[in-house]
Amino acid sequence: MSHHTAIIVGGGPAGLALAVVLGGWHPYYRGSEVFSARYPQLAEYLAPRQDTLLGLDFQELVRTGVAPADLFRLLHHPRQKFEELAQVAMEFRQGETLDYLLLSQEQVGGLWNKAPRNLLTLSPGQWMEFAFYPLAQYAEEQDLALDVNELICKTDLIEYYHWVPSRFGQEEHIHTGEKVTRIEPHERGFLLTSLELETRCTRQYTCKYLIYAAGQRCQLRRLGVEGEELPLVTSRYDRPEDFPGHRVMVVGGGRSADWAATELHDAGRQVSYVMRQSRELHWQLIGDSRHGLPYYARIASILEHGSPRMEALYRTRVKRIGRDGRVWLSTGGEERVVQVDHLIKEIGGIADYSLFTGFPAALQLEEKYDNYRFQVHQVRTHPHNYESIDIPNLYAGGYLAAGIGLVVIAMHGTTYAIAGDLLQKEGRITPGS
Ligand SMILES: Cc1cc2nc3c(=O)[nH]c(=O)nc-3n(C[C@H](O)[C@H](O)[C@H](O)COP(=O)(O)OP(=O)(O)OC[C@H]3O[C@@H](n4cnc5c(N)ncnc54)[C@H](O)[C@@H]3O)c2cc1C
């Protein structure tokens, strides 16, 4: 059993960003014209600082009404459009590495590993980047023609995330293909049990600080109906070629389901699109998105023109799935049977806190949802460091910390306050310096 000062669970954008910062890449204020022009009070407050921003007095910052995640977002993105690297008001210098380990069941990049191949992000590419490695810098180093102000395709984004560990020399601290199955209290802090997915070997680790950044959909939701385990049913949609039959049922109603239904339709499949929600609710999302996102303009057009290859079934539930591909539905109070070759579940997932066991206090959770149709139970945390109010030295990474917005530039917003708090507690950085 090995001991580490800190362990991060989850190698998505939230966990990966923290790994690089704990790995020694620390932010320093350098200012920029646009930052000073837009946020003169912050610029004045930060200008005298010679030391790393990880040494900020985060409690004082919160008392003055500035959330740490917001401060670092503004330093990184002082304006929405990217024009030049010099607009980023902080720079990163390499310092001392903390003894940390990152454990993740997937490769780094988190849920983007399994997102559909051609999926476009909801936000411009540069909003998905880390402050220590702007996408424009990556594109220049790799000689890639990326417009960082446009939506970015999943394949480009995941290559960027996969490149980060070696680019910043963190590979030896990162164990992928390892699923944490239990987290318990221990005299040295926390005891983690994990399963190496390839060898099926069990491992154990202890650590003083734990950062839980396992994302908002570690446990995929289930329909809970007969036939759900049949081979014709899947919860993974990558691309139309994986579904060679003609008739595909997509069950969902959020953004992932909209993407799958649209792409399958355009690839010539016959799509039954089953949703529990009402038509009004679905069209609210389409209406909000059709002018900014090209695939929403497309699904709007398919449905408005009444394409014979897409049937949208609102207020509909799957009741049973048969071996022969018949699916029994309850739609508007009536039963209906639809014959399909494949059924794709795009019904989302939930954050999994069931791993935590044996702690004197249970984690208090708050439900959070937004206009983008993301929802998650967040951990109640202190606003200055995103440390759980119930379990000391446990930090909630990314969207799992209460008070963090669910989408767009927020996913690694907790990074700097967590890293700063932890390094300050360890005496590596003088608080308030
Ligand atoms: C389809 C889709 C599109 C999205 N589009 C955008 C967008 O355009 N812009 C935006 O800002 N956000 C978007 N989001 C929000 C999204 O949550 C973030 O982009 C981001 O991936 C969240 O990062 P994360 O690190 O918190 O979690 P994740 O990306 O979910 O990463 C968590 C990682 O932890 C792993 N893990 C979980 N449990 C364990 C365990 N027990 N042991 C080991 N590893 C574990 C998971 O397998 C995963 O690899 C989108 C989300 C979805 C689902």
The ligand as a MOL file (V3000), in Angstrom:
LIG
                    3D

  0  0  0     0  0            999 V3000
M  V30 BEGIN CTAB
M  V30 COUNTS 53 58 0 0 0
M  V30 BEGIN ATOM
M  V30 1 C -22.2330 15.3630 -24.0100 0
M  V30 2 C -21.6410 16.4380 -23.1450 0
M  V30 3 C -21.2270 17.6280 -23.7200 0
M  V30 4 C -20.6530 18.6300 -22.9150 0
M  V30 5 N -20.2640 19.7790 -23.5250 0
M  V30 6 C -19.6740 20.7510 -22.7860 0
M  V30 7 C -19.2010 21.9360 -23.4080 0
M  V30 8 O -19.3330 22.1130 -24.6080 0
M  V30 9 N -18.6190 22.8820 -22.6440 0
M  V30 10 C -18.4350 22.6750 -21.3000 0
M  V30 11 O -17.8550 23.5180 -20.6450 0
M  V30 12 N -18.8750 21.5580 -20.7040 0
M  V30 13 C -19.5000 20.6010 -21.4060 0
M  V30 14 N -19.9660 19.4740 -20.8000 0
M  V30 15 C -19.8580 19.3770 -19.3610 0
M  V30 16 C -18.7810 18.3630 -18.9600 0
M  V30 17 O -19.1940 17.8640 -17.7580 0
M  V30 18 C -17.3700 18.9210 -18.9920 0
M  V30 19 O -17.0050 19.2480 -20.2900 0
M  V30 20 C -16.2390 18.0740 -18.4030 0
M  V30 21 O -15.9630 16.8780 -19.0810 0
M  V30 22 C -16.4090 17.8130 -16.9410 0
M  V30 23 O -15.1350 17.4910 -16.4350 0
M  V30 24 P -14.8930 16.6660 -15.1180 0
M  V30 25 O -13.4330 16.4280 -15.0380 0
M  V30 26 O -15.5710 17.3250 -13.9900 0
M  V30 27 O -15.6730 15.2790 -15.3200 0
M  V30 28 P -15.5310 14.1160 -16.4030 0
M  V30 29 O -15.1850 14.6350 -17.7430 0
M  V30 30 O -16.7810 13.3130 -16.2760 0
M  V30 31 O -14.2880 13.2410 -15.8790 0
M  V30 32 C -14.3520 12.4370 -14.7220 0
M  V30 33 C -13.5050 11.1950 -14.9310 0
M  V30 34 O -13.4720 10.4650 -13.7100 0
M  V30 35 C -13.6450 9.0960 -14.0090 0
M  V30 36 N -14.1820 8.4030 -12.8360 0
M  V30 37 C -15.4420 8.4710 -12.3440 0
M  V30 38 N -15.5750 7.6720 -11.2710 0
M  V30 39 C -14.3650 7.0990 -11.0830 0
M  V30 40 C -13.8710 6.1490 -10.1290 0
M  V30 41 N -14.6460 5.6510 -9.1830 0
M  V30 42 N -12.5890 5.7650 -10.2260 0
M  V30 43 C -11.7670 6.2520 -11.1950 0
M  V30 44 N -12.2050 7.1490 -12.1350 0
M  V30 45 C -13.4770 7.5570 -12.0680 0
M  V30 46 C -14.6220 9.0950 -15.1520 0
M  V30 47 O -14.6250 7.8590 -15.8270 0
M  V30 48 C -14.0710 10.2530 -15.9790 0
M  V30 49 O -13.0480 9.8000 -16.8260 0
M  V30 50 C -20.5160 18.4540 -21.5450 0
M  V30 51 C -20.9520 17.2520 -20.9750 0
M  V30 52 C -21.5300 16.2640 -21.7650 0
M  V30 53 C -22.0420 14.9980 -21.1020 0
M  V30 END ATOM
M  V30 BEGIN BOND
M  V30 1 1 1 2
M  V30 2 1 2 3
M  V30 3 2 2 52
M  V30 4 2 3 4
M  V30 5 1 4 5
M  V30 6 1 4 50
M  V30 7 2 5 6
M  V30 8 1 6 7
M  V30 9 1 6 13
M  V30 10 2 7 8
M  V30 11 1 7 9
M  V30 12 1 9 10
M  V30 13 2 10 11
M  V30 14 1 10 12
M  V30 15 2 12 13
M  V30 16 1 13 14
M  V30 17 1 14 15
M  V30 18 1 14 50
M  V30 19 1 15 16
M  V30 20 1 16 17
M  V30 21 1 16 18
M  V30 22 1 18 19
M  V30 23 1 18 20
M  V30 24 1 20 21
M  V30 25 1 20 22
M  V30 26 1 22 23
M  V30 27 1 23 24
M  V30 28 2 24 25
M  V30 29 1 24 26
M  V30 30 1 24 27
M  V30 31 1 27 28
M  V30 32 2 28 29
M  V30 33 1 28 30
M  V30 34 1 28 31
M  V30 35 1 31 32
M  V30 36 1 32 33
M  V30 37 1 33 34
M  V30 38 1 33 48
M  V30 39 1 34 35
M  V30 40 1 35 36
M  V30 41 1 35 46
M  V30 42 1 36 37
M  V30 43 1 36 45
M  V30 44 2 37 38
M  V30 45 1 38 39
M  V30 46 1 39 40
M  V30 47 2 39 45
M  V30 48 1 40 41
M  V30 49 2 40 42
M  V30 50 1 42 43
M  V30 51 2 43 44
M  V30 52 1 44 45
M  V30 53 1 46 47
M  V30 54 1 46 48
M  V30 55 1 48 49
M  V30 56 2 50 51
M  V30 57 1 51 52
M  V30 58 1 52 53
M  V30 END BOND
M  V30 END CTAB
M  END
